[in-house]
Amino acid sequence: MSENAQPVFSIEKLYVKDLSVEVPGAPQIYLEREAPQVNVQLRTEGKSIDEGVYEITLTVTVSATIGEDRTLFLVEVAQAGIFQIRNVPEADLEAVMMIGCPNILFPYAREAVSDAVTRAGFQPVLLSPVNFEALYQSQRQQAAAQQGETPIQ
């Protein structure tokens, strides 16, 4: 194989693309002593920005509520990265973008969430590790089931 045919994967830039913090019940909400219910949602998106260069964005949304309808806080972090991915078979490209890249972005998103929650005046939220490979496989199986196909194992 020639040198040009070797797979290339490199991080060009990591950055916070968007950060939002909402504390709708302030200041009264800070007087609450009830333990909140914390909900975490993850979303990964990828797009080509140049030949062999991709922007991957991992969006983490964390909300804390008390009772049915009282929101303590809502934090959303879009942690992004520009990655050079070349000479990877087309069949493997999506997996690299949806598993490998989010694994790199997650620790940065985790830190941004914890910092934002702390700066909003609450106890830090420490996100548990995420198995992006299992998440990716689950999403593929759901998509295949919706299309009436048998997922590939």
MISE-195662 format. One record per atom (N, C-alpha, C, O): x, y, z; residue in three letters. Coordinates in pm, whole numbers, plus 50000, padded with zeros to 5 digits. Each point is the difference from the previous one (the first is absolute). Last residue first. Layout:
# MISE-195662
XYZAla;...
END
This chain:
# MISE-195662
474114923551234Gln;500684998350129Gln;501495000449982Gln;500744998850098Gln;494765022749634Ile;501234992249981Ile;500724999550134Ile;500215010350064Ile;494294995749864Pro;501285006750020Pro;501184990349983Pro;499894988150029Pro;495275011149722Thr;500694992850104Thr;501375006450019Thr;500765001049904Thr;494745026049919Glu;501134991649960Glu;500534992350121Glu;499705003450115Glu;496785032449841Gly;499534986449980Gly;501084990549954Gly;499714989749940Gly;500415057950198Gln;499934997949855Gln;499564985749969Gln;499854996449883Gln;500765017050563Gln;499025009349947Gln;499834998249849Gln;498935002649945Gln;504374972550278Ala;498684995250039Ala;498915009149945Ala;498944995249960Ala;505565017649981Ala;499704988349916Ala;498604994750032Ala;499284996149908Ala;502355038850359Ala;499775004949864Ala;499624988549907Ala;499115001449917Ala;502144987750522Gln;498725007050000Gln;499665004949859Gln;498864998749955Gln;505364982050109Gln;498954989850010Gln;498625006449998Gln;499094994749937Gln;504635033950073Arg;499944993049871Arg;498904989549999Arg;499284998649902Arg;501645023750501Gln;499375009149905Gln;499884993549863Gln;498995001949931Gln;503344974250399Ser;498595001050036Ser;499245009049902Ser;498894996749958Ser;505795000450004Gln;499384987549957Gln;498505000250029Gln;499204995449917Gln;503315041250239Tyr;499974999949854Tyr;499294987449948Tyr;499155000849911Tyr;501675002250550Leu;498995010049961Leu;499825000149848Leu;498885000549950Leu;504564973150231Ala;498704994050028Ala;498875009449959Ala;498984995549946Ala;505355021550015Glu;499844988849906Glu;498634993350020Glu;499304997249903Glu;502125037450389Phe;499505005149872Phe;499844988949897Phe;499195001249908Phe;500845002450632Asn;500484990449902Asn;499415004149865Asn;498894996049965Asn;502215034650493Val;499024995649900Val;500684990249904Val;501125002349955Val;499535019050593Pro;500554996649868Pro;498914994349908Pro;499034994050046Pro;499335039750326Ser;500594986749997Ser;500594997449862Ser;499545005849901Ser;499885043650331Leu;499414990649906Leu;500754986750003Leu;501234999750003Leu;498025040250364Leu;501074992149941Leu;499384989249913Leu;499404990550051Leu;499235059750172Val;499454987649943Val;501174992949933Val;500625005449907Val;499325032850519Pro;500414995449867Pro;499304987049960Pro;499714991550083Pro;497895044250236Gln;501034989850016Gln;500384994949861Gln;499134998649914Gln;499005050650081Phe;499554986850043Phe;501194990750021Phe;501125003049961Phe;498745043749854Gly;499704999950143Gly;499524986750054Gly;499464999550110Gly;502285015849443Ala;498605003850015Ala;499554999250146Ala;498885003850033Ala;505454982149835Arg;499935014649987Arg;498575005250012Arg;499785011650034Arg;500914941649965Thr;500615005850120Thr;499915015249996Thr;499665006250100Thr;498944970449520Val;499074997550111Val;500535006250129Val;499235006050076Val;503574995749546Ala;498835008649981Ala;499014998450115Ala;499455009950049Ala;504374961849940Asp;500385013850027Asp;498795009449990Asp;499835008750084Asp;499584946049798Ser;500275001250144Ser;500325014350038Ser;499515005150100Ser;499994985349441Val;498734998650071Val;500215002250149Val;499285007850062Val;504564991149669Ala;499235012149974Ala;498664999750073Ala;499575010250053Ala;503184951149962Glu;500585010950078Glu;499215013049983Glu;499775007250097Glu;498964956149639Arg;499754996950142Arg;500535011250089Arg;499325004250094Arg;501664997149448Ala;498605003450024Ala;499654997950146Ala;499285008050060Ala;504954978249807Tyr;499935014749993Tyr;498575004850026Tyr;499805009850071Tyr;501014943449900Pro;500615005750122Pro;499955015350002Pro;499835006050107Pro;498434971549494Phe;499234998650124Phe;500685005750124Phe;499355007250076Phe;502494989049456Leu;499315012250040Leu;499364999250139Leu;499895010150069Leu;502314952049724Ile;501005010650023Ile;499325012550056Ile;500555006550089Ile;496754957549788Asn;500844995550112Asn;501065010450033Asn;500365001750117Asn;496895004849500Pro;499345003350126Pro;500774995450124Pro;499945006350105Pro;501894982049466Cys;500035014550026Cys;499255003750128Cys;500545007850079Cys;499424946249776Gly;501345004850034Gly;500045014750038Gly;500585003750102Gly;495214977749759Ile;500544992950116Ile;501335006150043Ile;500165004550114Ile;497355011349503Met;498984999050105Met;500464992450125Met;499294999750100Met;503505007649498Met;499435013050035Met;499054999350120Met;499925009650077Met;502004950649748Val;501085008450052Val;499445013450048Val;500385005050106Val;496634966249678Ala;500374994850133Ala;501115008350062Ala;499975002850120Ala;498755006949435Glu;498965004050095Glu;500334995350142Glu;499795007450096Glu;503114979149550Leu;500075014450029Leu;498975004350104Leu;500335007450093Leu;500394948149688Asp;500485002150137Asp;499965014750042Asp;500155003050119Asp;498624981449438Ala;499164992250093Ala;500385002550146Ala;499174998350089Ala;503415020649553Glu;498715006850015Glu;499114992950101Glu;499275006550074Glu;506084989649968Pro;498934994749915Pro;498665006750031Pro;499685002550116Pro;504825024049953Val;499224990550080Val;498904994849909Val;499325007949934Val;504055027849976Asn;500354986249961Asn;499354989650091Asn;500574989450025Asn;499375057450201Arg;500284997049859Arg;500344985249984Arg;500484993450092Arg;497905048550263Ile;499784985649985Ile;500144996849853Ile;499135003349919Ile;501485038550469Gln;500444995849867Gln;499874984849997Gln;500644992850077Gln;496635044950237Phe;500824988149988Phe;500364997649855Phe;499185001649910Phe;498665035850475Ile;500304998449858Ile;501034988749991Ile;501065000550061Ile;495025011050331Gly;501384997949960Gly;500094999249849Gly;499074995549933Gly;497425019750529Ala;500284996349862Ala;501494997949977Ala;500845004150080Ala;494795001050300Gln;501454998849992Gln;500334994849861Gln;499504989549960Gln;496245033650300Ala;500334994149870Ala;501525000549989Ala;500585010349966Ala;495664992750461Val;501355002349949Val;500144992849867Val;499744988049990Val;496325029350399Glu;500264993249873Glu;501375004349949Glu;500295011849987Glu;496224988850484Val;501315003049941Val;500134992049872Val;499734988049996Val;496515028650406Leu;500114993349872Leu;501325004549939Leu;500215011949977Leu;497124987450548Phe;500895005349897Phe;499924991549875Phe;499564988450002Phe;497145009850351Leu;501085006750070Leu;500925006649899Leu;500275012050006Leu;494364975649940Thr;501354998249948Thr;501005007850084Thr;499855012150018Thr;494994965550036Arg;500855011050046Arg;501454997349959Arg;500634990750050Arg;495294979949889Asp;500145011149906Asp;500915011550042Asp;500025010449934Asp;498854945850302Glu;499624997749861Glu;500435011149905Glu;500294997549883Glu;502514995350566Gly;498604997249976Gly;499754997949852Gly;500884995549926Gly;503345026850101Ile;499434996050128Ile;498514998049974Ile;499345008549941Ile;505364991049720Thr;498655004250037Thr;499654995250140Thr;500564990350051Thr;503675017649553Ala;499704995750136Ala;498655005750037Ala;499765012049988Ala;503464976249537Ser;498955007750069Ser;499784994050138Ser;500104987950019Ser;503535012249527Val;499764995550137Val;498935008950061Val;500145012350002Val;502324973149494Thr;498975008150065Thr;499724993950137Thr;499654988350011Thr;504275010849567Val;499584994350127Val;499015009650063Val;500305011850021Val;502164977249470Thr;499175008950079Thr;499504992550122Thr;499394989449990Thr;504705008249619Leu;499344992350104Leu;499235009950087Leu;500605008550066Leu;501644991849410Thr;499485007450115Thr;499284990450092Thr;499084992949958Thr;504745010149603Ile;499154991350080Ile;499585008150122Ile;500835006250066Ile;501395002249414Glu;499675005950130Glu;499034990550068Glu;498954996649944Glu;505024994149659Tyr;498644999350051Tyr;499865007650132Tyr;500925000450082Tyr;502314987349439Val;499965007750124Val;498555001150044Val;499135003749922Val;502384976449658Gly;500724993050106Gly;500025007250134Gly;500694995850092Gly;497955034649531Glu;500324986349965Glu;500854993550109Glu;501125004350027Glu;495695032350146Asp;500985000549893Asp;500304985449966Asp;499564991050071Asp;497185017250240Ile;500255014349977Ile;501065002249892Ile;500205011349954Ile;495904949550242Ser;501235002549926Ser;500175015149981Ser;499065006849959Ser;498274969750460Lys;499855005149864Lys;501375002349940Lys;500975003150070Lys;495944974150388Gly;501235001649925Gly;499725005449862Gly;498994996749938Gly;498844994850607Glu;499805003449860Glu;501365001749934Glu;500965004450062Glu;496374976050423Thr;501235001749924Thr;499645002849854Thr;499164993149942Thr;498615008050597Arg;499744999749855Arg;501335002649929Arg;500745009250037Arg;496794979750494Leu;501165001549912Leu;499574999449855Leu;499084992749963Leu;498855016950581Gln;499764995649862Gln;501255003049918Gln;500655010350019Gln;497424985750534Val;501105002849906Val;499634994449863Val;499574988549988Val;498155026950530Asn;499804993049873Asn;501135004249904Asn;500285011949986Asn;498264988650581Val;500895004649894Val;499814991249877Val;500004987750009Val;497275028650463Gln;500084989149904Gln;500835005149882Gln;499615009849937Gln;500745009650591Pro;499465000849864Pro;500114986849924Pro;500814991350033Pro;498495020750511Ala;500994994849905Ala;499405000249859Ala;498874995549980Ala;499755039650419Glu;499654987149942Glu;501064995749898Glu;500545008349927Glu;499165034350306Arg;500884990050063Arg;499734985949945Arg;500714990550033Arg;498715066449822Glu;499474986250000Glu;501024990450062Glu;501205001349979Glu;499485046149922Leu;499544997150136Leu;499454985850012Leu;499734995450111Leu;501695025249474Tyr;501184997050083Tyr;499634996950144Tyr;500834995050076Tyr;495975019349592Ile;500344985949984Ile;501204996150086Ile;500164988350035Ile;498205057449922Gln;499274991650096Gln;500444985349994Gln;499974993050102Gln;501495046349614Pro;500854994950108Pro;499314990250094Pro;500674993550080Pro;498824995949470Ala;500885007850089Ala;499285012850041Ala;499255005449919Ala;499304957149776Gly;499345003150127Gly;500835008350096Gly;499635001550116Gly;501834982849432Pro;498755007549988Pro;499365004050132Pro;499265009950004Pro;505524979049781Val;499524997950136Val;498685007750011Val;499975011150053Val;503784970949536Glu;498755006550039Glu;499664996050143Glu;500074988350036Glu;504155011349562Val;499644997250139Val;498735007750030Val;499935012149979Val;503454971049572Ser;498815006850049Ser;499734995550143Ser;500044988150031Ser;503715010849522Leu;499844997450142Leu;498825008250049Leu;499945012149981Leu;503024969949537Asp;498865007050060Asp;499904995850146Asp;500264988550035Asp;503514999249708Lys;499285006649892Lys;498825008150053Lys;499665010649947Lys;505284972350243Val;498605000750041Val;499295008149893Val;500295011849981Val;504224958949904Tyr;499465012750048Tyr;498564998550048Tyr;499304990749960Tyr;505614986449788Leu;498914996850091Leu;499495013250057Leu;500805008650038Leu;502354973549503Lys;499585010350095Lys;498864994550085Lys;499124993249949Lys;503504978949752Glu;500455013149955Glu;499685010850103Glu;500825008950023Glu;500084935349976Ile;499185010750057Ile;500605013249955Ile;501175002950025Ile;499114947449714Ser;500665009850087Ser;498995010450046Ser;499015002849933Ser;501944949349753Phe;499045005550096Phe;500775009650088Phe;500944996250069Phe;499624970649453Val;500455011750075Val;498865004450091Val;498875001649956Val;502924951849732Pro;498955007850066Pro;500615011350083Pro;501034998350065Pro;501504983349497Gln;499864997050142Gln;498875008350060Gln;499875011849968Gln;501834991449577Ala;498854991450020Ala;499794996350147Ala;499004993850035Ala;504725032649794Asn;498775007649984Asn;498764991650028Asn;498945005550030Asn;505464975649965Glu;499815008250119Glu;498665007549993Glu;499355002250103Glu;500954951849628Ser;500765012550001Ser;499655008050125Ser;499004997250066Ser;500954948449881Met;499175011850000Met;500885012550000Met;501035000450067Met;
END
